[in-house]
């Protein structure tokens, strides 16, 4: 059984026991969080009905927080002396999926 969940602006395919890196979530290490399910697949049964999925909760345990790789942003225009340099590192949270509840 697996589910597609919405986590931090993206969709992730998760199953019980998976470790997933998502955008930063407020929560200390060891706390539990829930994600809304968008699709649940249990063998040959595929559930996409919003009424049924409103009762499905995917729970996960927060493992730790980390930073993603550094992204270098460079802007340059020739012959004008225009140069801009900027960097960015995303903040991520590692979670472990503990249960998919509410599936009949």
N, C-alpha and C positions, 0 to 999 in steps of 0.2 A: 504494500500500500504506500502511495506517495501523494503529496499535495503540492499545488502551486499556491504560494502565499505572496502577499504584498508586503515587502519589507524595505522601508526607506526609499520609496520612489521607484523601486525595481521589483521584478517578480523573480522568485527563486523556487526551484524544484527541490522539495525536501522530503525526507523519509525519517522515521524514528531512528535515532542514533547518529544522524548526520551532523557534522560540524560545518557551519556556514558563516562566512564573513559578510556582514551587512553594514550599511551606514550607521553612524553612531546612534545609540539608543541610551536614554537616561536610565541608569540602573547600575547598582554596584555588582561586583563579581559575586556570583552565587544566588542572585535574585532571579525570579522567573518573569518572563514576558509572554504575551500572547500575540499571535498574528492572525489576521483575517484570511480565510481560505478562499481562493478564487476558483479552484477546481480540485476535485478529489478523485483519484483512481484507485479502486480496490479490485484487483484482478481484472475481470471483464466489465465491471460496473464503473461507469464514468458519471460523476455527479457534477452538473454545472448549474442547476436550478438555484437562483439566489435565495429563495425561501428556505430551501434545505441547507444551503451553505451558511445562512445566518446563524444556525445553531452549531456549526462546526468551529472548534477552536484548536489551533495548533500552538502548543505551549513549548517554551524553550527556556533553557537555563543560560544565563550570561556567564561566559568563561573569563574574558578579559577585554580590555580596550587596547587599540594599537593605532599606529599611523600607517597610511598607505605609502606607496613610492612617491618620490618627489617628481613633480611635473614641471618642466621648465617652459615658460612662455616668453617668446622673444618676438618683438615687433621691430621691423626695420624698413626704412624707405631709402632707396639709393639717392645719392646726390644732394640730400637735404640735411644730413647729419642727425636724422631722427632715429633714435634707438631707445627701446624700452625693454627692461628685463624684469620678469616677475616669476615667482615660484609658488607652488601650491602642494600641500600634502593633505589628503583627506583623512578624517578621523573615522575609524572603523571599530565595530564591536564584533567579537567572535561569540557565537551562540551555538549551543548543542540542543538539537530537537529532542524533546523527552516524550511527547505524546501527541496524537491526533485524535481528539475526542469529538463525539457527536455523530459519527458515521454509522448508519444503520445497515 
